[in-house]
Amino acid sequence: MPITIKDVARESGYSVATVSLVLNDKESRISKSARAKILQTAEAMNYRPNRLAVGLVTQKTHTIGLIVPDISNIHFAEMCKAIEQECRNNGYIVLLGSYGSSDDQAYEYFKEFIDKRAEGIILAKPLMTELSEKEKMCFSLAEKAKVPVVTFEPIAAAKGVRTVGFDFETGGYLATKHLIDLGHRRIGCVTGPQKMLSSLGRLSGYKKALAEAGIEFDLDLIYEGDFTLGSGIQALPYLLGQNVTAVFAFNDMMAMGVYKAARSYQLRIPSDLSLVGFDDIDLNEILEVPLTSVTHPANAMGKESAKQILSMIEGEEREHGILFRPSLKVRGSARRL
């Protein structure tokens, strides 16, 4: 059984009220000697405060809810680690929910975290051009409960919601321009879901680079993936049928799927096919041919999202509407045509 304040009071010989004042560090006229004895007794008994009970009294649970699509995705795993560390450094713990692709599950996590009195929620959920009914319900629920939210998509910007954004269009432009500068003209794309804001941003950058180079956009060179390794594997045979010389994958997981499929066709990267990814995850460096990729700083964005939610909880001023900018990390997976 956990040690309670009553147990500490009984052992120290002081009243429950006196012990409670000391252990909760409340101002009082309790003598230094009494305070010292109570603290020594609590330490000797390995007393730990009941967070739930304290939260019911103070309305402060020092917990943050974090909702992500897929913890097995390295980008989101790195982001979660950064958020957890920043919150812990500031005395908060993180409750994690991984919803897969189910809006219903994301909504259930919203309800659960609010029921558990989470003081803020970070929603790392890629959003579509229009919010689904469940997504609208998530934000409405948080607004009614007066729980602040930080998200990574500007469409959700509303009362009680802040955004930590990323310039996906520039990222798509940098990746495509790099391949064009290497002489490629038939550049295949493995996109994410095409109604997803982040995917549309990358595609817009792709089109911008083509137009700048006087290359006509060809819909046949677009393969709609879902950001998984499997969709990269499935995309390659289709794109090879379109005589592409290079592929821009909208994330590194799909790029790795292209790597895997290329071996099945006895194709070498970059000798037979140039490839650029997006996210710049750590695994890119240890591939047999390191992957050229657009930076999408999971660590920095995770840390900033945690700082934003904590500043909202504490009522502190902090610049918001932050937009992170990409850069291109050139490695060995693309060559001059």
Residue, then its C-alpha position, 0 to 999 in steps of 0.5 A: m500500500p502507498i504511504t499516505i499523509k495520515d501515515v506520515a502524521r501518525e509516525s511523526g506525531y503531528s496532525v494531518a493538517t500540519v503534515s499536509l501544510v509542510l509536504n505541500d510547501k504551504e506558508s504557515r507558522i510551523s516551526k523549523s524543527a517541526r518542519a524538519k522532523i516531518l520532512q525527515t519522516a516522509e523521506a524515511m517512509n518513502y512518501r510520494p504525493n498522490r498526483l491525482a488527489v493533489g490535482l483534484v485540490t489544486q486543479k494542477t495535475h502537471t500532465i500533458g496529453l500527446i496524440v500522434p499517428d504512429i509511434s513506430n514512425i521514426h520522425f514521430a518517435e523523435m518528436c515524442k522524445a523531444i516533447e517528453q524531455e522538455c515537459r519533464n524538465n519543467g515538471y510535467i509528465v506526458l500521457l501518450g496516445s497513438y491513434g493509427s489512422s482512426d479519427d475516432q481513436a484520436y477523439e477518444y484520446f482527447k476525451e480521455f486526456i481531458d477526463k484525466r485533467a491533462e492541462g494541455i494537449i499536443l496534437a501531432k496529427p496531419l490534417m486534411t484540407e477540411l477538418s473531419e467531424k471528429e476533428k471538429m469535435c476534438f477542438s470543440l471539446a478542448e475549447k469547452a474544457k478550456v484546455p489549450v492545444v498545440t497542433f502542427e497544421p494552420i487549419a486548426a488555428a482557433k481560440g485556445v489553439r497554437t500552431v508550430g508549422f513547417d514550410f512544406e512547399t519550400g521543402g518540396y521545391l528544394a528536393t525537386k530543384h536539386l534533381i532538376d539541377l542534376g539534369h533530371r526531367r522525368i521526376g516521379c513523386v511518391t506523395g502522401p494522401q493528396k488531401m493532406l495539407s502537408s502532402l499538398g504543400r510538398l506537391s506545390g513545391y514540386k510543381k513550382a520547381l518544374a514550372e521554374a525550369g520550364i518542365e510541364f507537370d505530368l500527372d502520370l508521374i505522381y503515385e499517391g502513397d501513405f507515408t509507409l514503407g509499403s507504399g514506397i515499395q508499391a510505387l516503384p514498379y509504377l514509376l519505372g513504367q513511366n520511365v522516370t530517372a529520379v524519384f522524390a519520396f515525400n518522406d524517408m520511410m517511403a524512400m526506404g521502400v523505394y530502396k528495398a524495391a530497387r534491389s528486387y529489380q537489380l537497380r542501383i541507387p544512384s547509378d540507375l535511379s536517383l532518389v531524394g527523401f523528406d524528413d532527414i531521419d538518423l537512419n539516412e546516414i547509415l544506409e549503404v548509399p546515404l539518402t539525400s533528404v529535406t530536413h524536417p526537424a522533429n526534435a526542434m519542432g517537438k521541443e517548441s511545441a512543448k514550450q508553446i503548450l507550457s507557456m499557454i498553461e502558465g499564462e506566459e507570453r511567447e511568440h506563436g505561429i512559429l514556422f520552421r524552414p527546411s534545408l536540403k542535406v545532400r548525400g549520395s542517393a542522387r547523381r547527375l544524369 
